[in-house]
């Protein structure tokens, strides 16, 4: 096979581009994984503070779930009493 002088190194360039693309994809995947892990750690920490029944089968379970929701920190602009009234009105 005959190769022209201007084609030498094109294979090396393709390998370098491939390595760069894989590195960028790996970095993006790492950042997404770290972001997801941070959010799940925050969610898990707040969920373990109160005991919430996995399945509501009685009025006691409903009261536990209600207490867990009431003790959850929410935005200060939201009035939990108004939210309870709105839910009851449904």
Secondary structure, DSSP 8 states (H G I E B T S, - for coil): ----GGGTTHHHHHHHHHHHHHHHHHHHHHHHHHHHHHHHHHHHHHHTSS---SS--SHHHHHHHHHHHHHS---TTS-HHHHHHHHHH-
